[in-house]
Amino acid sequence: MATTSRPKKPVTNCRSPKRPSPKPLPKPSPGLKPTTMSSKTAGPLAGQVVLITGSESGIGRETARAFCRLGAAVVLNGRQPARLEATRQALAAEGYLVAACVADVTDYAACERLVATALTAFGRLDVLITNASISQRAYFADMQPEVFRQVFDSNVYGSVYPLKAALPHLIAARGSVTFISSISALNGMPSGSAYCAGKAALANLAHTLRLELADTGVHFGVVYIGFTQNDPDKRVLDAAGQPVPIAHRPPRWQKSQAQVAAIILSHVRRRRRRTVISALGRLILVVHALLPRLGDWVVLTSQRRLRKFYE
Ligand SMILES: NC(=O)c1ccc[n+]([C@@H]2O[C@H](COP(=O)([O-])OP(=O)(O)OC[C@H]3O[C@@H](n4cnc5c(N)ncnc54)[C@H](OP(=O)(O)O)[C@@H]3O)[C@@H](O)[C@H]2O)c1
């Protein structure tokens, strides 16, 4: 669907605010601490345009709110029109500058529409956060091949395609790209083969792009998220591809979505290469590097004792 030829016209399935941001882009401010400022479209990120995939719900929605609070304009995305529109309306009602585009990020043409929405609504694109993802609750031996592909694609092509579509604009802005990964990708996790493989691939992608595109000034980073509170209606895929609730996680192990969003915001503003969330995540990182056999022993033991945690 071509959308770039008539700049102010809303794209089908994509909603833009009435007033495009006229402000010039301030320079990125690495080193600035996140603040709790809530002055609607004013703030340290005023004039910056942020695209967050999978932001109709969960961590993506809270991350959108965190960027909005500092004055950024945000393009929201998801696959479910009603849920996406509800999120857009909620943030717009809070006074924030938001647009939204229904797009499956594993479809390149849809990603072109998504990026066009940012340009149509706000005239530029500074930050891309690839957050959309499908997770799983299924052992590899039981998984339908198509289910593996779906989970893997949502994490890998769901990051590659939005980035391919956005890259020229991010280069023009000397912007920032953050791939959302998981601490389960740092060592691998039983019942998460396609998810962990997809999330792990993002680290190498970020590193390679950092080298290939070093001259462009674009920031490439990865955030490894640990256990986080989930929306009650969050679903993951079982071995047959059926949506099922996520496996049980003790609430005391979980961060709130707002806490995680604040960490993602800080990661982007500081243009960090890697942010590992939670003490458990940092422990996995160290044990995987220095004592990998011990790490595997802990996982295998916990798998026997805490089946509910994996299944
Ligand atoms: N929550 C945790 O404990 C945790 C832990 C580690 C890492 N993470 C990571 O954090 C990120 C956010 O997770 P979350 O807990 O907030 O999950 P979530 O609530 O399920 O959010 C994921 C979003 O991505 C969307 N999405 C999935 N596939 C898509 C596609 N092909 N195109 C467009 N949108 C798509 C989903 O919408 P649909 O309704 O269209 O599926 C949903 O809005 C994910 O990358 C996840 O892997 C989360």
The ligand as an ORCA input file, in Angstrom:
! r2SCAN-3c Opt
* xyz 0 1
  N       6.955    -10.706     29.899
  C       8.101    -11.307     30.163
  O       8.267    -11.917     31.230
  C       9.233    -11.233     29.161
  C      10.448    -11.862     29.493
  C      11.495    -11.800     28.580
  C      11.351    -11.126     27.385
  N      10.153    -10.537     27.086
  C      10.035     -9.868     25.788
  O       9.455     -8.584     25.948
  C       8.693     -8.271     24.786
  C       7.272     -7.910     25.185
  O       6.704     -9.002     25.876
  P       5.287     -8.914     26.620
  O       5.406     -9.723     27.834
  O       4.860     -7.515     26.711
  O       4.393     -9.751     25.599
  P       2.979     -9.420     24.938
  O       2.101     -8.739     25.924
  O       2.520    -10.692     24.325
  O       3.378     -8.373     23.816
  C       3.883     -8.762     22.579
  C       3.190     -7.958     21.532
  O       3.708     -8.313     20.252
  C       2.612     -8.413     19.362
  N       2.972     -9.254     18.235
  C       3.299    -10.556     18.233
  N       3.598    -10.960     16.993
  C       3.453     -9.879     16.197
  C       3.616     -9.665     14.815
  N       3.995    -10.651     13.983
  N       3.384     -8.431     14.316
  C       3.003     -7.423     15.138
  N       2.837     -7.563     16.464
  C       3.052     -8.797     16.988
  C       1.501     -8.984     20.199
  O       0.266     -8.705     19.607
  P      -0.672     -9.864     18.960
  O      -1.907     -9.768     19.757
  O      -0.793     -9.442     17.575
  O       0.035    -11.184     19.101
  C       1.689     -8.201     21.487
  O       1.035     -6.964     21.419
  C       8.757     -9.488     23.880
  O       9.779     -9.315     22.921
  C       9.120    -10.603     24.837
  O       9.766    -11.672     24.201
  C       9.089    -10.572     27.945
*
